[in-house]
Amino acid sequence: MKSLTIIDTFAFFFRAYYALPPLKSRDGFPTGLLTGFINFIHQLQTSHSTEFIIFALDSKESFRKKIYKEYKANRPAPPQDLMMQLEVAIEWIEKMGFKSLTKEGYEADDIIATAVRFAKEQNIKAKIVSSDKDLYQLLDEFVVLYDWVKKQEINEKDCIKKFGVEPKDFVDFQALIGDSSDNVPGVKGIGPKSASKLINEFHTLENIYNNIDKISNKRIRNLLLEGKELAFISRELVKLESNLFEHLELEEFVFEDRNYLEALKDEFIKYDMNNALKWAVGVENSSKKEKKIEFETIIIDDKEKLKKIISKIEDRVVAFDIETTSLDEKEAKLVGFSFAFEENRAYYVPVAHNYLGVGKQIKMEDAKEAILDILDSNFIGQNLKFDLKVLKNSLNIEPKTPFADTMILAWLLEPGSRVGLDNLAQKFLGYKMKSYKETVKKGENFSDVDIKTAAFYASEDAYITLLLYKKLVEKFNNLDLRGLLKEAREVEFPFILVLIYMESLGIKVDIGYLEEFRERLNRELYAISKEVFELAGVEFNIKSPKQLGEILFNKLGLKGAKKTKSGYSTNEKVLKDLIEAHPIIPKILEFRERQKILSTYVEPLLKFGKRDGENRVYTTFLQTGTATGRLASKEPNLQNIPVRTALGRGVRKAFISKEGYKLVSIDYSQIELRLLAHFSGDEELVRAFREDKDIHLETAIKLFGEEEAREKRDIAKTINFGILYGMGSRKLANELKISVAKAKEIIKSYFEAFPTLKSYFETIEEQVKKEGYITTLLGRRRVFDWEGASAVGKAAILREAVNSVFQGSAADLIKLAMLKIASLIESRQLRANLLLQIHDELIFEIEQSQVEELSKEFANIMESIYPLNIPLKSSISIGNRWDELK
């Protein structure tokens, strides 16, 4: 699972100042805080422990001052030498290329709460670098605090252990005890012990005061009555606002595979920070010292010389890489290519450099001939899908299966890790690559780079890829992963060509329909907004959570408000809980759904569709984008097109078949439950699938008896999939709206009905604990850091491990099927196209006269692709538009 690190920036700097010795530069400038900051950044870089990073900053004024003017009023002025360093540290954040986040009127804690919300919505874990107790309210299974001085994670169990209350009740707990450091008054005389007792009994301030007569301790009761107003004011002060932004694109805060400290080399010299300087230039005092790898770069600008050198490759492994004018595979043109097959030597072939005074280059037709020769050899590369697509699009060179791709090998070795060449070179070879930014000036492309400079950059890519390949193969052999290496060669490397084929086809969209849909949505948004304004009695910005909250809970007086720092919470759950409270609520939900469909799907699809003469939309599939082995899709993401609502299906209606063809969906039925039966060998599950029984009905019969089974089939379905994904009793209780005790009873009955499953799940858990990984059907691994995980992290790992076995194995099966079907389409020149893969489903475009016959043939391939001890089953659906496919 990906993770986001959020720095409580000023709190971090203050902690660094007081935690570290008062270091100084030679000229007396204080550097303790700065040293702590750089140590932390270096730690992040070397651990590769996060995908995203946000520096949360306070604004100058806080809205809390308006609520309570004494808020943070008694804080002493910080020491002068702290402030001197603080100014420098803030500058360094920007110089290193990190992005900070702030909003006028709010504090860093509010920024953090908002970022956490967006992370959780995207199934991304959040680590908050802070030990501030104000942030305990955010803790849950996805969120931890990190005390970087003590090197300790703080989780929800730590909250209970330290304060005696759960994180979900922490705001009301804080409202009672106050916070002297922030001058939050609380209820005078109520300490943590009394507060935790009250909160555990009543949970909220409202419940405490509604049941004040039930509090037997007269002293406590009187204190509460005297401090009621301050208690509610205190809650407003301590509750964090999580709705500061309507959108937050975490992709803008990516923690990149580069040395951020390099940008501060001059600063480190200025402040005499010698260790930091060593890190900045890539020299460390650890076993991970940067290696100096020397190799000769040879520029080939003569046709005969090029032929002669390529003839020497013979049956040796040759690393190959191209340089282009663009990273857009459809637009990119070849500028040059590099290759390496010998010890300490790499070659660069300039083809289309374009600048005043450019030297001799190889003609494009001669370059094409040489590339074809290389592709006929044992060629390897890094992210070869890009190179092969560019060559296909710009030079009409048909892609060939590579001997190896180092990006895929690294991903198979450590799924979920970073697999960019810069990162892999540093990780496996201790070598720092020359960056693209160092080579290509801003506003230019590779054709503008002088040939000599380009030659080193390009040949470095090829030579380091060759060394990396050898190192990775050595690791596979040393770890006894020859079977995984075989899977790479038989499945993953050939699969590159399937993805190139699919990406080049695209899928057609109906531009006229999308434009009508856009107009309809805009009309409906306008009409709904008018109705909302009429119901509210005033016009306001419906997209603003703050304004909406004020209308609902202040002007209209709706009950059940949840107050946040910036106003009232108006998230989907809050609104759905109020659905019967006022006719304005359904209208707001209608407005939001239409706005999301318009901005997230309709407008982007129109943009992408209009770029192409045939109105086809071309996605990019990410072969190494997930740790489970499933494909991911981007620009645009065609794997998350909505289906559950009528409007969502309206988006699917925009996808159409080309003239004379039909769209076809072939979807594996209950593939993960079938894999559970195969792996566990549970007799009852195996029998049910072999006899083609309704597995959910069979489960309902076993749990609830024949009489109740049909009406409780949906409950059984929830249980089946819940157990499969490691759902515990608490979550099952929430899903089924039953007590935790009842959920525990159901889970116990389930494992009694299918006795082999419990021991099978325990086997997976034992493998993770002992080996640190799980394996899929084809032997792919999902690696977990069990030893380094916290208690909460370990629970999440066990859930992910179980999930990964089945999702990963399902990914194995569908890849095998795609390989075979794509090969069949090509060999028989079938009038059929494989367009999309959406997890367990394939979408085809098949000529009308053959649609029935080929659909059945493809489904048969999917169902018989791998020998299991239960039958695989699929369903076929045919239509003219995607929304017609069931």
Beta strands, then each sheet from edge to edge (+ up, - down):
strand 1: 3-8
strand 2: 52-56
strand 3: 100-101
strand 4: 125-129
strand 5: 143-147
strand 6: 152-154
strand 7: 296-299
strand 8: 317-324
strand 9: 334-342
strand 10: 345-350
strand 11: 378-381
strand 12: 404-405
strand 13: 507-509
strand 14: 563-564
strand 15: 567-568
strand 16: 616-617
strand 17: 620-622
strand 18: 632-634
strand 19: 655-656
strand 20: 661-668
strand 21: 773-775
strand 22: 781-783
strand 23: 832-838
strand 24: 841-847
strand 25: 874-879
sheet 1: 3+ 2+ 1+ 4+ 5+ 6-
sheet 2: 7+ 10+ 9- 8+ 11+ 12+
sheet 3: 16+ 13- 19+
sheet 4: 14+ 15-
sheet 5: 17+ 18-
sheet 6: 23+ 24- 20+ 25-
sheet 7: 21+ 22-
end
